[in-house]
């Protein structure tokens, strides 16, 4: 896009006289009288609020007609304001903007206070594509005497977050919203372009003290309300005693004015922060703050925690990609539609802007980050520079050079892999969520961990997080993770029924594949050209790892819990709740069936492909001959076994168990050489590529890195 073209819609007049609408647009100007009944529309706001909230939690909101009152109001507002001529100007403006490769923006200049309280974000016309704000940015423009001048700001841009959750109010998911904000800003924070800080505390005094140091963006997470006696919006903070303390918008505006630098953008993830009053144009929290701050994003209806989190993540991600604040709001709306396509919560956010230019910051040239100037879709090659989030210090080993006919995205050349895992020390990583999947990168310096709706990659040397990405809904979990042989990609499987392939350097999603139910396991083939996945839909599926084509579907009688490739890539082993482990050819031919007395949870091939390890709900770990199917070894845990893994040299077998331990067993004798104690169920284990380190992940929200003892000859 080469710029923005504005379709300016000005509403004036009344009460006691007719309303008038004036349009200034790329296609021309026009004026028309309109007959509006703001009182009648305003009386329907409670019904709209109920419909919006109900749509977010009702499985079949569209079928139940929850959208009907919302669409009725949107269509009524559109028909009232856009007569045939003004509608023609709007359509012509869209076409002209497209011809000039411009984005069309609708700018509302509302001079009648009673009209400002109406939900203009619902404007709807079926022939024009439905709800207008989902197709073009919609901005509520406030005329003020001071012109908007973009802030000259040095990097990094400083985002200040605040959560305030008084004990007397319904809880918001503050941890989830903090995590979403951190994830969305991570591409910028890792490059030093944005700094994210939080107010320590929940009171007005805590905010006041922190604002003295200034910020560029203030992001508030909490509750908001409207004071009908004072005709003013307010935020609900905590008092010194932990109870509610209402901070009215005018007081908050005064508080923000003392900040140096003063914030250019305030995001209010609080319900009713965009709600207004028909008697005062500046009655809402947002419209009061816009007298002090150039841009405000607020909520005109109560908003669910999930929608607030989702909107914030997509909004900031769009800003991180260089979108203007008005376009970023539209991106956030679309994210809510995509998350649940019959939800109506996309109508809740409102953008107030004090100037016509949505560019809030004037940043010095040449500070666009290491990826500036790359062609779209181009990826950073390993070893070409520091990866996002890499800690300062001595250079790491280069990425693993590929072997012939290996990972199709691993590059070419090289003399073999570097010495993996240098400098790792025994440590405990605080994951802050259950750890349900683990995988070491082939160079041994990175560790992928799957948790509740998150995939994270950790620096195994320093214990710091390199990147993380949200996966699925808030209640979804990442249950499987594995790197490609060359290390350029990471595959995950999760409770949302998807298999996803990510760029291991920065977390960019490269591919998404779908099962019909939860995905319990996913793994790359040894050559990197295929991905195998196991699901609760009772199937094992084989996919092309670059294009995503389905190559093979194998069916079990019950849930399939694990899948593994043989080291030569010619066989697939699958474990199932049907009490069997089966070995298949890549063509789907059944080669071997190992019967068990209980559901089987885990399967793994030994490095030489001659043995299979299986384990399950009976707490037994079995070692089998992969050719004949004869059982060779048996070991026992005190409870169900969740995962098994061979060491790279085949001397050890690691296990994860509900008895709160990870075990290390000799594959020659079956004796246990190591017990790693956790405080809760251990879900997953992974060996470092040199076999010297064992990682274990647990329900106790930790990852433990433990030194592996030397094997006896």
C-alpha positions as CSV (number, residue, x, y, z in Angstrom):
1,X,0.0,0.0,0.0
2,X,1.2,3.5,-0.9
3,X,-0.9,5.4,1.7
4,X,-4.3,6.0,3.2
5,X,-7.4,7.7,1.7
6,X,-10.0,8.9,4.1
7,X,-13.7,8.7,3.8
8,X,-14.8,11.4,6.3
9,X,-18.3,11.1,7.6
10,X,-19.3,14.1,9.7
11,X,-22.5,14.0,11.8
12,X,-23.9,17.2,13.2
13,X,-27.1,19.0,14.3
14,X,-29.9,18.1,16.7
15,X,-31.4,18.1,19.3
16,X,-34.3,20.2,18.4
17,X,-33.3,20.3,14.8
18,X,-32.5,17.9,12.0
19,X,-29.3,16.0,11.8
20,X,-27.0,16.4,8.8
21,X,-24.4,14.1,7.4
22,X,-21.5,15.6,5.4
23,X,-19.1,13.4,3.4
24,X,-15.6,14.3,2.2
25,X,-14.1,11.5,0.2
26,X,-11.7,10.6,-2.7
27,X,-14.7,10.4,-4.9
28,X,-16.2,13.8,-4.0
29,X,-18.3,15.5,-1.4
30,X,-21.9,15.4,-0.4
31,X,-24.4,16.5,2.2
32,X,-27.7,15.1,3.2
33,X,-30.3,15.5,6.0
34,X,-30.9,12.4,8.1
35,X,-33.6,11.3,10.6
36,X,-32.0,9.6,13.5
37,X,-33.5,8.4,16.7
38,X,-30.5,7.9,19.0
39,X,-32.8,7.3,22.0
40,X,-34.4,4.3,20.3
41,X,-31.0,2.8,19.3
42,X,-29.5,3.6,22.7
43,X,-32.3,1.7,24.4
44,X,-31.1,-1.4,22.5
45,X,-27.6,-1.3,23.8
46,X,-28.2,-3.7,26.7
47,X,-29.6,-6.2,24.2
48,X,-26.5,-5.7,22.1
49,X,-24.3,-6.2,25.1
50,X,-26.0,-9.5,25.9
51,X,-25.8,-10.7,22.4
52,X,-22.1,-9.9,22.0
53,X,-21.1,-11.7,25.2
54,X,-23.4,-14.7,24.5
55,X,-21.9,-15.1,21.1
56,X,-18.5,-15.7,22.6
57,X,-19.5,-18.7,24.7
58,X,-22.3,-20.2,22.6
59,X,-21.2,-23.0,20.3
60,X,-23.7,-22.3,17.6
61,X,-24.2,-18.6,18.0
62,X,-25.1,-17.9,14.3
63,X,-27.7,-20.7,14.2
64,X,-29.3,-19.4,17.4
65,X,-29.7,-15.9,15.8
66,X,-27.6,-14.1,18.4
67,X,-26.3,-11.8,15.6
68,X,-29.7,-10.6,14.6
69,X,-30.1,-7.6,17.0
70,X,-26.5,-6.6,16.2
71,X,-27.0,-6.7,12.5
72,X,-30.4,-4.9,12.8
73,X,-28.8,-2.0,14.5
74,X,-25.9,-1.9,12.0
75,X,-28.2,-2.0,9.0
76,X,-30.4,0.7,10.5
77,X,-27.4,3.0,11.2
78,X,-26.1,2.5,7.6
79,X,-29.5,3.0,5.9
80,X,-30.1,6.2,7.9
81,X,-26.8,7.8,7.2
82,X,-26.1,6.6,3.7
83,X,-28.6,7.7,1.2
84,X,-28.2,6.5,-2.4
85,X,-25.8,9.3,-3.3
86,X,-23.6,9.0,-0.2
87,X,-23.5,5.2,-0.6
88,X,-22.4,5.8,-4.2
89,X,-19.6,8.1,-3.0
90,X,-18.5,5.4,-0.5
91,X,-18.4,2.7,-3.2
92,X,-16.6,4.9,-5.7
93,X,-14.0,5.9,-3.0
94,X,-13.3,2.2,-2.3
95,X,-12.7,1.7,-6.0
96,X,-10.5,4.7,-6.4
97,X,-8.4,3.8,-3.3
98,X,-7.9,0.4,-4.8
99,X,-6.8,1.8,-8.1
100,X,-4.2,3.9,-6.4
101,X,-3.1,1.0,-4.1
102,X,-4.3,2.9,-1.1
103,X,-6.1,1.7,2.1
104,X,-9.5,3.4,2.5
105,X,-10.2,4.5,6.1
106,X,-13.6,5.6,7.4
107,X,-13.2,8.6,9.8
108,X,-16.2,9.5,12.0
109,X,-16.4,13.1,13.1
110,X,-19.4,13.2,15.4
111,X,-20.3,16.6,16.7
112,X,-23.6,15.6,18.3
113,X,-22.9,14.0,21.7
114,X,-26.0,11.8,21.7
115,X,-24.7,10.3,18.4
116,X,-21.3,9.6,19.9
117,X,-22.8,7.1,22.3
118,X,-24.1,4.9,19.4
119,X,-22.2,1.7,18.3
120,X,-21.0,3.0,14.9
121,X,-18.6,0.1,14.6
122,X,-21.6,-2.0,13.7
123,X,-22.3,-0.2,10.4
124,X,-23.5,-3.0,8.0
125,X,-24.5,-3.3,4.4
126,X,-24.8,-6.7,2.9
127,X,-24.0,-5.7,-0.7
128,X,-20.8,-3.9,0.4
129,X,-19.5,-7.0,2.2
130,X,-21.2,-6.9,5.6
131,X,-19.7,-5.0,8.5
132,X,-17.7,-2.1,7.2
133,X,-15.1,-2.0,10.0
134,X,-13.9,-5.5,9.1
135,X,-13.0,-4.3,5.6
136,X,-11.6,-0.9,6.4
137,X,-10.3,0.8,9.5
138,X,-12.9,2.8,11.3
139,X,-11.7,5.7,13.5
140,X,-13.6,8.1,15.8
141,X,-11.9,11.4,15.2
142,X,-12.0,14.0,17.9
143,X,-11.4,17.7,16.9
144,X,-9.1,19.4,19.4
145,X,-7.2,22.7,19.0
146,X,-3.8,21.1,19.4
147,X,-2.4,19.5,16.2
148,X,-1.0,16.0,16.5
149,X,2.7,15.8,16.0
150,X,4.3,12.4,16.0
151,X,6.6,11.9,18.9
152,X,10.3,11.9,18.1
153,X,11.4,8.8,20.0
154,X,14.6,6.9,20.3
155,X,14.6,3.2,20.3
156,X,13.4,1.2,22.1
157,X,9.7,2.2,22.3
158,X,8.7,1.8,25.9
159,X,5.4,-0.1,26.6
160,X,4.2,0.1,30.1
161,X,1.7,-2.6,31.2
162,X,-0.5,-2.5,34.3
163,X,-2.9,-5.1,35.8
164,X,-5.3,-4.1,38.5
165,X,-7.6,-6.8,39.8
166,X,-9.3,-5.9,43.1
167,X,-10.5,-8.8,45.2
168,X,-14.1,-7.7,45.0
169,X,-14.3,-7.9,41.2
170,X,-14.6,-11.0,39.0
171,X,-11.2,-12.3,38.1
172,X,-9.6,-11.6,34.7
173,X,-6.9,-13.9,33.3
174,X,-4.1,-11.4,33.9
175,X,-1.3,-13.9,33.5
176,X,-2.7,-15.0,30.1
177,X,-3.0,-11.4,29.0
178,X,0.5,-10.6,30.1
179,X,1.8,-13.6,28.3
180,X,-0.1,-12.7,25.1
181,X,1.3,-9.1,25.2
182,X,4.8,-10.5,25.7
183,X,4.5,-12.9,22.8
184,X,3.1,-10.3,20.5
185,X,5.9,-7.9,21.2
186,X,8.7,-10.5,21.3
187,X,9.8,-9.9,17.7
188,X,10.5,-6.3,18.6
189,X,11.8,-6.8,22.1
190,X,14.3,-9.4,21.0
191,X,15.8,-6.9,18.5
192,X,15.9,-4.1,21.1
193,X,13.2,-2.1,19.2
194,X,10.6,-2.3,22.0
195,X,10.9,-2.5,25.8
196,X,8.1,-4.0,27.9
197,X,7.8,-3.1,31.5
198,X,5.1,-3.5,34.2
199,X,3.8,-1.3,37.0
200,X,4.7,-3.0,40.2
201,X,1.4,-2.9,42.1
202,X,-2.3,-2.3,41.4
203,X,-3.0,1.1,42.9
204,X,-3.2,4.6,41.5
205,X,-0.1,5.5,43.6
206,X,1.8,2.7,42.0
207,X,0.9,4.0,38.6
208,X,1.7,7.5,39.5
209,X,5.2,6.7,40.7
210,X,5.9,4.6,37.6
211,X,4.6,7.3,35.2
212,X,7.2,9.7,36.4
213,X,9.7,7.7,34.4
214,X,7.5,8.0,31.3
215,X,6.5,5.6,28.6
216,X,5.4,5.6,25.0
217,X,2.4,3.2,25.3
218,X,0.3,2.4,28.3
219,X,-1.6,-0.9,28.3
220,X,-4.1,-1.4,31.1
221,X,-5.6,-4.8,32.0
222,X,-8.5,-4.8,34.4
223,X,-12.0,-3.6,34.9
224,X,-13.7,-0.4,33.7
225,X,-17.1,1.1,34.4
226,X,-19.3,4.1,33.8
227,X,-20.3,6.6,36.5
228,X,-23.9,7.8,35.6
229,X,-23.8,10.5,38.4
230,X,-20.7,12.1,37.0
231,X,-21.4,11.1,33.4
232,X,-17.8,9.9,33.1
233,X,-16.0,6.6,32.5
234,X,-13.6,5.2,35.0
235,X,-11.1,2.5,35.6
236,X,-11.3,0.2,38.6
237,X,-8.0,0.0,40.4
238,X,-7.2,-1.5,43.8
239,X,-7.0,0.6,46.9
240,X,-4.4,0.1,49.6
241,X,-6.7,-2.4,51.3
242,X,-7.1,-4.4,48.1
243,X,-10.7,-3.2,47.5
244,X,-12.1,-1.3,44.6
245,X,-10.8,2.3,43.9
246,X,-12.4,4.1,41.0
247,X,-10.2,6.4,39.0
248,X,-12.2,8.6,36.8
249,X,-11.1,9.4,33.3
250,X,-10.4,13.0,34.0
251,X,-8.1,12.1,36.9
252,X,-6.3,9.5,34.8
253,X,-5.8,12.1,32.1
254,X,-4.2,14.4,34.6
255,X,-2.0,11.6,35.8
256,X,-0.8,10.8,32.3
257,X,0.1,14.4,31.6
258,X,2.9,14.2,34.1
259,X,4.7,11.4,32.3
260,X,7.9,12.2,30.5
261,X,7.9,11.0,27.8
262,X,4.1,11.1,27.6
263,X,2.4,8.1,26.1
264,X,1.2,8.4,22.6
265,X,-1.1,5.4,22.8
266,X,-3.3,3.9,25.6
267,X,-4.9,0.5,25.3
268,X,-7.7,-0.2,27.7
269,X,-8.4,-3.9,28.0
270,X,-11.2,-3.1,30.4
271,X,-15.0,-3.5,29.8
272,X,-17.1,-0.3,29.1
273,X,-14.0,1.9,28.7
274,X,-15.4,3.1,25.4
275,X,-19.0,3.6,26.6
276,X,-20.2,7.2,26.5
277,X,-23.1,9.4,27.6
278,X,-25.5,11.2,25.3
279,X,-25.0,14.6,27.1
280,X,-21.2,15.0,26.8
281,X,-19.1,14.2,23.8
282,X,-16.1,13.4,26.1
283,X,-18.0,11.3,28.6
284,X,-16.3,7.9,27.9
285,X,-13.0,7.1,29.4
286,X,-11.4,6.9,26.0
287,X,-12.7,10.2,24.7
288,X,-11.5,12.0,27.9
289,X,-8.1,10.5,27.6
290,X,-7.7,11.5,23.9
291,X,-7.5,15.1,25.1
292,X,-4.2,14.1,26.6
293,X,-3.1,11.1,24.5
294,X,-3.2,11.1,20.7
295,X,-4.7,7.6,20.3
296,X,-6.9,5.4,22.6
297,X,-8.1,1.8,22.0
298,X,-10.9,1.0,24.4
299,X,-13.9,-1.3,24.8
300,X,-17.5,-0.1,24.3
301,X,-19.0,-3.3,25.7
302,X,-18.0,-5.7,28.4
303,X,-15.3,-7.9,27.0
304,X,-14.4,-11.5,27.8
305,X,-10.9,-12.4,29.0
306,X,-10.3,-14.6,25.9
307,X,-11.3,-11.8,23.5
308,X,-9.3,-9.2,25.2
309,X,-6.2,-11.4,25.1
310,X,-6.7,-12.4,21.5
311,X,-7.3,-8.8,20.4
312,X,-4.2,-7.5,22.2
313,X,-1.9,-10.2,20.8
314,X,-3.0,-9.5,17.2
315,X,-3.2,-5.7,17.6
316,X,0.4,-5.5,18.9
317,X,1.6,-8.0,16.3
318,X,0.2,-5.8,13.6
319,X,2.0,-2.7,15.1
320,X,5.2,-4.8,15.3
321,X,4.8,-5.4,11.5
322,X,4.7,-1.6,10.9
323,X,0.9,-1.2,10.5
324,X,-0.7,2.1,11.6
325,X,-2.8,2.1,14.8
326,X,-6.1,2.2,12.9
327,X,-5.1,-0.8,10.7
328,X,-3.8,-2.6,13.7
329,X,-7.3,-2.3,15.3
330,X,-8.8,-3.8,12.2
331,X,-6.3,-6.7,12.3
332,X,-7.4,-7.3,16.0
333,X,-11.0,-7.4,15.0
334,X,-10.4,-9.9,12.3
335,X,-8.4,-12.1,14.7
336,X,-11.6,-12.3,16.9
337,X,-13.6,-13.3,13.8
338,X,-11.1,-16.0,12.9
339,X,-10.9,-17.3,16.4
340,X,-14.7,-17.9,16.4
341,X,-16.4,-16.8,13.2
342,X,-19.8,-16.3,14.7
343,X,-18.6,-14.4,17.7
344,X,-19.6,-10.7,17.8
345,X,-16.8,-9.4,20.1
346,X,-15.0,-7.9,17.2
347,X,-17.5,-5.0,17.6
348,X,-16.3,-4.2,21.1
349,X,-13.0,-2.3,20.4
350,X,-13.2,1.4,19.6
351,X,-10.4,3.6,18.3
352,X,-10.3,7.3,19.2
353,X,-7.8,9.4,17.3
354,X,-6.9,13.0,17.9
355,X,-5.3,13.6,14.5
356,X,-5.7,12.4,11.0
357,X,-2.3,10.7,10.9
358,X,-2.3,7.3,12.6
359,X,1.5,7.3,12.6
360,X,2.1,8.0,16.3
361,X,5.9,7.9,16.4
362,X,8.6,9.5,14.3
363,X,11.5,7.0,14.7
364,X,15.0,7.6,13.5
365,X,15.8,6.0,10.1
366,X,18.0,2.9,10.0
367,X,16.5,1.3,13.1
368,X,14.2,-1.2,11.4
369,X,16.0,-4.3,12.7
370,X,18.1,-7.0,11.1
371,X,15.3,-8.3,8.9
372,X,14.7,-4.9,7.2
373,X,14.9,-5.0,3.4
374,X,14.5,-8.8,3.2
375,X,12.2,-10.0,0.4
376,X,8.8,-11.2,1.7
377,X,9.1,-14.9,2.6
378,X,12.9,-14.9,2.7
379,X,14.2,-16.7,5.7
380,X,17.4,-15.9,7.7
381,X,20.0,-18.5,7.1
382,X,21.6,-20.2,10.2
383,X,24.8,-18.7,11.2
384,X,24.1,-15.4,9.4
385,X,23.8,-13.4,12.6
386,X,22.3,-13.5,16.1
387,X,19.0,-15.1,16.4
388,X,16.1,-13.3,18.1
389,X,16.5,-13.4,21.9
390,X,20.0,-14.9,21.8
391,X,21.9,-13.7,25.0
392,X,25.1,-11.7,24.7
393,X,28.3,-13.6,25.2
394,X,30.6,-15.9,23.3
395,X,29.4,-17.1,19.9
396,X,27.4,-20.3,19.8
397,X,28.3,-23.3,17.6
398,X,27.1,-22.9,14.0
399,X,23.9,-24.6,13.1
400,X,24.1,-28.2,12.2
401,X,25.3,-28.7,8.6
402,X,23.0,-31.1,6.8
403,X,23.9,-34.6,5.7
404,X,23.3,-35.7,2.1
405,X,19.5,-36.2,1.3
406,X,18.6,-34.9,4.7
407,X,16.2,-32.2,5.8
408,X,15.0,-30.5,2.6
409,X,15.3,-27.0,4.2
410,X,18.6,-27.6,6.0
411,X,20.9,-26.1,3.4
412,X,24.0,-27.6,1.9
413,X,27.7,-28.2,2.7
414,X,29.5,-28.6,6.0
415,X,31.8,-31.2,7.6
416,X,29.3,-32.6,10.1
417,X,27.6,-31.4,13.2
418,X,29.4,-29.4,15.9
419,X,30.0,-30.8,19.4
420,X,26.5,-30.5,20.9
421,X,25.6,-29.0,24.2
422,X,28.8,-27.2,25.3
423,X,28.5,-25.4,28.6
424,X,25.2,-26.9,29.8
425,X,25.0,-27.1,33.5
426,X,22.5,-28.9,35.7
427,X,19.6,-26.5,36.2
428,X,15.8,-26.2,36.8
429,X,13.9,-24.0,34.3
430,X,10.7,-22.4,35.6
431,X,8.2,-22.9,32.8
432,X,5.2,-21.5,34.8
433,X,3.0,-24.0,33.0
434,X,2.8,-27.8,32.8
435,X,5.5,-29.1,30.4
436,X,4.0,-31.7,28.2
437,X,6.5,-32.0,25.3
438,X,10.3,-31.6,25.0
439,X,12.8,-31.8,22.2
440,X,16.5,-30.9,21.9
441,X,17.7,-29.0,18.8
442,X,20.4,-31.0,16.9
443,X,23.1,-28.5,17.9
444,X,22.3,-29.1,21.6
445,X,22.0,-25.4,22.5
446,X,18.2,-25.1,22.3
447,X,15.3,-26.9,23.9
448,X,11.7,-26.8,22.7
449,X,9.0,-27.2,25.3
450,X,5.2,-27.6,24.8
451,X,2.8,-26.3,27.4
452,X,-0.8,-24.9,27.6
453,X,-1.4,-23.1,24.3
454,X,2.3,-22.3,24.0
455,X,5.4,-23.6,22.3
456,X,8.6,-22.2,23.7
457,X,12.2,-22.5,22.7
458,X,14.8,-22.1,25.5
459,X,18.5,-21.5,25.4
460,X,19.9,-24.6,27.0
461,X,23.1,-22.9,27.9
462,X,21.7,-19.9,29.8
463,X,18.2,-21.1,30.7
464,X,16.5,-18.1,29.0
465,X,13.6,-18.2,26.6
466,X,14.5,-17.4,23.0
467,X,10.9,-17.3,21.6
468,X,7.5,-18.5,22.2
469,X,4.3,-18.7,20.2
470,X,0.6,-19.2,21.1
471,X,-0.9,-22.4,19.7
472,X,-4.7,-23.0,19.6
473,X,-7.1,-21.6,22.1
474,X,-6.5,-20.7,25.7
475,X,-7.4,-24.2,26.9
476,X,-5.4,-26.0,24.3
477,X,-2.0,-27.7,24.9
478,X,1.0,-28.6,22.9
479,X,1.5,-32.3,23.5
480,X,4.3,-33.1,21.0
481,X,7.4,-31.4,19.7
482,X,10.4,-32.5,17.5
483,X,13.1,-30.7,15.4
484,X,13.9,-31.6,11.8
485,X,17.2,-33.4,11.3
486,X,18.9,-30.2,10.1
487,X,17.3,-28.1,12.9
488,X,15.7,-25.5,10.7
489,X,12.2,-26.5,11.5
490,X,10.2,-27.6,14.5
491,X,7.0,-29.7,14.4
492,X,4.3,-29.6,17.1
493,X,1.1,-31.4,17.8
494,X,-1.7,-30.3,20.1
495,X,-5.1,-30.5,21.7
496,X,-6.5,-28.2,19.0
497,X,-6.2,-31.0,16.5
498,X,-3.4,-29.4,14.5
499,X,0.1,-30.4,13.4
500,X,2.2,-27.2,12.9
501,X,5.6,-26.7,11.4
502,X,7.6,-23.7,12.6
503,X,10.8,-22.0,11.7
504,X,13.1,-22.9,14.6
505,X,15.0,-19.7,14.5
506,X,12.1,-17.3,15.2
507,X,8.8,-19.2,15.6
508,X,7.3,-18.2,12.2
509,X,4.5,-20.7,11.4
510,X,5.3,-22.4,8.1
511,X,2.7,-25.1,7.8
512,X,-0.5,-26.2,9.5
513,X,-2.1,-29.6,9.1
514,X,-5.4,-30.9,10.6
515,X,-6.6,-34.1,12.3
516,X,-10.1,-34.6,13.4
517,X,-9.2,-34.7,17.1
518,X,-6.3,-34.1,19.6
519,X,-2.8,-34.8,18.2
520,X,-0.7,-36.7,20.7
521,X,2.5,-37.1,18.7
522,X,4.3,-35.7,15.7
523,X,7.8,-36.4,14.4
524,X,10.0,-35.7,11.3
525,X,11.3,-38.6,9.2
526,X,15.1,-39.0,9.3
527,X,15.4,-37.3,5.9
528,X,13.2,-34.5,6.9
529,X,10.8,-34.9,3.9
530,X,7.9,-36.4,5.9
531,X,6.0,-35.8,9.2
532,X,4.2,-38.5,11.0
533,X,1.4,-37.7,13.5
534,X,-0.8,-39.7,15.9
535,X,-4.2,-38.6,17.0
536,X,-7.3,-39.3,19.1
537,X,-9.2,-39.6,15.8
538,X,-7.6,-43.2,15.8
539,X,-5.3,-42.5,12.9
540,X,-1.7,-42.2,12.1
541,X,-1.0,-39.8,9.2
542,X,2.0,-39.3,7.0
543,X,2.4,-35.8,5.5
544,X,4.7,-34.1,3.1
545,X,6.7,-31.8,5.4
546,X,7.0,-28.9,2.9
547,X,3.7,-28.9,1.0
548,X,1.5,-30.5,3.6
549,X,0.0,-33.2,1.2
550,X,-1.4,-36.2,3.0
551,X,0.6,-39.2,1.9
552,X,-0.8,-42.0,4.1
553,X,-3.6,-42.6,6.6
554,X,-3.5,-45.7,9.0
555,X,-6.3,-46.6,11.3
556,X,-6.2,-48.1,14.8
557,X,-9.2,-49.4,16.8
558,X,-8.7,-46.8,19.5
559,X,-6.9,-43.5,20.2
560,X,-3.3,-43.4,18.8
561,X,-1.0,-42.0,21.4
562,X,2.5,-42.1,19.9
563,X,4.4,-42.5,16.6
564,X,8.0,-43.0,15.8
565,X,10.1,-43.4,12.6
566,X,12.8,-46.1,12.4
567,X,16.3,-44.7,12.0
568,X,16.5,-45.6,8.3
569,X,13.1,-44.0,7.7
570,X,11.6,-47.1,6.2
571,X,9.2,-48.0,9.0
572,X,6.7,-46.3,11.4
573,X,5.8,-47.6,14.8
574,X,2.5,-46.5,16.4
575,X,1.2,-47.0,20.0
576,X,-2.5,-47.1,20.8
577,X,-5.1,-47.3,23.6
578,X,-6.2,-50.5,21.7
579,X,-3.4,-52.2,23.7
580,X,-1.1,-52.7,20.8
581,X,2.0,-51.3,19.2
582,X,2.1,-51.8,15.4
583,X,4.9,-51.4,12.9
584,X,4.1,-50.3,9.4
585,X,5.8,-49.8,6.1
586,X,5.7,-46.4,4.5
587,X,3.1,-47.8,2.2
588,X,0.8,-48.7,5.1
589,X,1.5,-52.5,5.1
590,X,1.4,-54.0,8.6
591,X,4.7,-55.6,9.5
592,X,4.5,-56.3,13.2
593,X,2.0,-56.2,16.1
594,X,3.0,-56.2,19.7
595,X,0.1,-57.0,22.1
596,X,-0.1,-55.5,25.6
597,X,-2.5,-56.0,28.5
598,X,-3.1,-52.2,29.0
599,X,-3.3,-49.1,26.8
600,X,0.1,-48.1,25.4
601,X,1.2,-44.5,25.7
602,X,4.7,-44.5,24.2
603,X,7.0,-46.1,21.6
604,X,10.5,-45.5,20.4
605,X,13.0,-47.1,18.1
606,X,16.6,-47.7,19.2
607,X,19.3,-45.8,17.3
608,X,20.2,-49.0,15.4
609,X,16.6,-49.8,14.6
610,X,16.9,-53.3,16.0
611,X,14.8,-52.7,19.2
612,X,11.6,-51.1,20.2
613,X,10.7,-49.7,23.6
614,X,7.1,-49.4,24.7
615,X,5.4,-48.3,27.9
616,X,1.9,-47.5,29.1
617,X,-0.7,-47.3,31.9
618,X,0.5,-50.5,33.6
619,X,3.8,-48.8,34.6
620,X,5.8,-51.3,32.7
621,X,8.6,-50.5,30.2
622,X,9.3,-53.2,27.7
623,X,12.1,-53.7,25.2
624,X,11.3,-55.8,22.1
625,X,13.2,-57.2,19.1
626,X,11.9,-55.0,16.3
627,X,12.1,-57.8,13.8
628,X,10.7,-60.8,15.5
629,X,8.6,-59.1,18.2
630,X,10.2,-61.1,21.0
631,X,10.2,-59.3,24.4
632,X,13.8,-58.9,25.6
633,X,13.6,-56.7,28.7
634,X,11.1,-55.5,31.3
635,X,11.3,-52.7,33.9
636,X,8.7,-51.1,36.1
637,X,7.7,-47.7,37.4
638,X,5.4,-47.1,40.3
639,X,2.7,-45.6,38.1
640,X,1.8,-45.1,34.4
641,X,4.6,-44.3,32.0
642,X,4.0,-41.3,29.7
643,X,7.1,-41.3,27.5
644,X,10.2,-43.3,26.5
645,X,13.4,-42.2,24.6
646,X,16.7,-44.0,23.7
647,X,20.0,-42.2,24.2
648,X,21.9,-41.5,21.0
649,X,24.3,-44.3,21.7
650,X,21.6,-46.8,22.6
651,X,23.0,-47.5,26.1
652,X,20.2,-45.9,28.0
653,X,16.5,-45.8,27.9
654,X,14.8,-42.7,29.6
655,X,11.2,-42.8,30.9
656,X,8.7,-40.3,32.2
657,X,6.1,-41.4,34.7
658,X,3.1,-40.4,36.8
659,X,5.1,-41.6,39.8
660,X,6.7,-38.1,39.7
661,X,10.1,-39.4,38.4
662,X,12.0,-39.6,35.2
663,X,14.1,-42.8,35.1
664,X,17.3,-43.8,33.2
665,X,17.6,-47.5,32.6
666,X,20.4,-49.7,31.1
667,X,19.2,-51.3,27.9
668,X,21.6,-54.2,28.5
669,X,20.5,-55.1,32.0
670,X,17.3,-53.2,32.8
671,X,18.7,-51.7,36.0
672,X,17.9,-48.1,36.8
673,X,21.0,-45.9,36.9
674,X,19.3,-42.6,37.6
675,X,16.1,-41.2,39.2
676,X,15.1,-37.6,38.6
677,X,12.6,-36.5,41.2
678,X,9.8,-34.0,40.4
679,X,6.9,-32.8,42.5
680,X,4.2,-34.0,40.1
681,X,3.7,-36.2,37.0
682,X,6.5,-36.2,34.6
683,X,5.1,-36.0,31.0
684,X,8.1,-35.9,28.8
685,X,11.9,-36.5,28.5
686,X,14.5,-35.8,25.8
687,X,18.2,-36.6,25.4
688,X,20.7,-34.0,24.2
689,X,22.2,-34.9,20.9
690,X,25.5,-35.9,22.5
691,X,23.7,-38.1,25.0
692,X,25.3,-36.3,28.0
693,X,22.1,-34.5,29.2
694,X,18.6,-35.5,30.0
695,X,15.8,-33.0,30.0
696,X,12.5,-33.9,31.9
697,X,9.3,-31.9,31.9
698,X,6.6,-32.1,34.5
699,X,3.2,-31.1,35.8
700,X,5.1,-29.2,38.5
701,X,5.8,-26.6,35.8
702,X,9.6,-27.2,35.6
703,X,12.1,-28.5,33.2
704,X,15.1,-30.3,34.8
705,X,18.4,-30.7,33.0
706,X,20.3,-33.6,34.5
707,X,23.8,-35.0,33.6
708,X,23.7,-38.5,32.2
709,X,26.2,-40.9,33.9
710,X,28.8,-42.6,31.7
711,X,27.8,-46.1,30.6
712,X,29.8,-49.1,31.6
713,X,31.5,-50.9,28.8
